[in-house]
Amino acid sequence: MVDLQGQYAKIKAVVDPSIQEVMDSAAYINGPKVHQFQKNLETYLGVKHVIPCANGTDALQIAMMGLGLKPGDEVITADFTFAATVEVIALLQLTPVLVDVDPVTFNIDVDAIEKAITPKTKAIVPVHLFGLAANMDAIMDLAKKHNLYVIEDNAQAIGASYTHKDGSKTKTGAIGDVASTSFFPSKNLGCYGDGGAIFTNNDDLAHTIRGIVNHGMYKRYHHDVVGVNSRLDSIQAAVLDAKLPHLDAYNKARREAAKKYSEAFKNHPKITTPSGLESHDEDDVHVFHQYTLKLEGVDRDALVAHLQENNIPCGVYYPIPLHNQKAYQDERYNEEDFKVTNHLVKSVISLPMHTELDDEQIEFITSTVLNFINND
Ligand SMILES: *Cc1c(COP(=O)(O)O)cnc(C)c1O
């Protein structure tokens, strides 16, 4: 699905010395590279505070801890996402409230959010799924109206922008009260191990969070709140700082590959290509963490098997709606309220998507998919 070796080969000359600097300095924890990367990412995103941490799941958890959410508070998020989002809500003994998604963008459905709001609701967690921003203007309006926090899960969309109603643009992760991201190797900005970060424009919240990531310490050995130990390694920061200047080019390469895929599948009666590639859309609208097709009248499992036989990796993100996962079932849920997710889990397939895809690979992948579907 990804070609991390190919990508590394091209940037080895910058990454290796950056790592070597950390080795030579022995500043393995909280070294200058971490600070340097933090500052560079703040500038890139146009956000006041970046707080690096150990991974994207921690980032979400810490964001929720920073907001002071309490057991029993309800947090609304999408039914169609990676489990980390709902996992941390449950782990903090908050009450996850899963809602359906939009059939075109695959992102959280704003009408469904509104219907799910109760007096106990405290926060909304939109996930910018597969690299496309959720409907943030509507979500922010709703949050304002009901006095709710917005926590953006930006793990799949770093570098993407959201275009507001007035035409202005903001990078995803810089819109809500707080945001989280992941630097897992396969993410759009990935390190060579685990990593994550929290973003916010709120000075007080940033201060609170900086203590939480470090055992709740604001002064050495004074533990004011219950915190965690969640740090970005200096070596990972060195990798990320070397890769950050390439992020826009990486996202552009993903988008170019997506355009070629979509061109090959254009107007096919059984295939719906992803949104976010309309002619007026700019390069940062959809950063294609995944390139995901929706199929109708195709035996998806047989297609997966066919691709595997041809040595083409593919993925089904995500095969089971979160509300049907054993850990997250809740008797209050009604299947009727999850029509879109219930359909997507059966009809989506994601094709290889990375920065190193060449025309020959894309042609082989698209013709293999089309051969199967046209003869199915
Ligand atoms: C990857 C991912 C996470 C978790 O990130 P980790 O760094 O693996 O903990 C959270 N949310 C979404 C939507 C993700 O894709």
The ligand as an SDF file (V2000), in Angstrom:
LIG
                    3D

 15 15  0  0  0  0  0  0  0  0999 V2000
   -3.5740    6.6120   12.6030 C   0  0  0  0  0  0  0  0  0  0  0  0
   -4.7770    7.1900   13.2400 C   0  0  0  0  0  0  0  0  0  0  0  0
   -4.8500    7.4440   14.6140 C   0  0  0  0  0  0  0  0  0  0  0  0
   -3.8380    6.9580   15.6030 C   0  0  0  0  0  0  0  0  0  0  0  0
   -2.5340    7.2460   15.3660 O   0  0  0  0  0  0  0  0  0  0  0  0
   -1.3570    6.3760   16.0340 P   0  0  0  0  0  0  0  0  0  0  0  0
   -0.1680    7.2380   15.8710 O   0  0  0  0  0  0  0  0  0  0  0  0
   -1.2850    5.1110   15.2950 O   0  0  0  0  0  0  0  0  0  0  0  0
   -1.7110    6.1850   17.4760 O   0  0  0  0  0  0  0  0  0  0  0  0
   -5.9570    8.0990   15.1060 C   0  0  0  0  0  0  0  0  0  0  0  0
   -6.9660    8.4610   14.2930 N   0  0  0  0  0  0  0  0  0  0  0  0
   -6.9570    8.2040   12.9800 C   0  0  0  0  0  0  0  0  0  0  0  0
   -8.1090    8.6330   12.1430 C   0  0  0  0  0  0  0  0  0  0  0  0
   -5.8720    7.5530   12.4040 C   0  0  0  0  0  0  0  0  0  0  0  0
   -5.8760    7.2890   11.0920 O   0  0  0  0  0  0  0  0  0  0  0  0
  1  2  1  0
  2  3  1  0
  2 14  2  0
  3  4  1  0
  3 10  2  0
  4  5  1  0
  5  6  1  0
  6  7  2  0
  6  8  1  0
  6  9  1  0
 10 11  1  0
 11 12  2  0
 12 13  1  0
 12 14  1  0
 14 15  1  0
M  END
$$$$
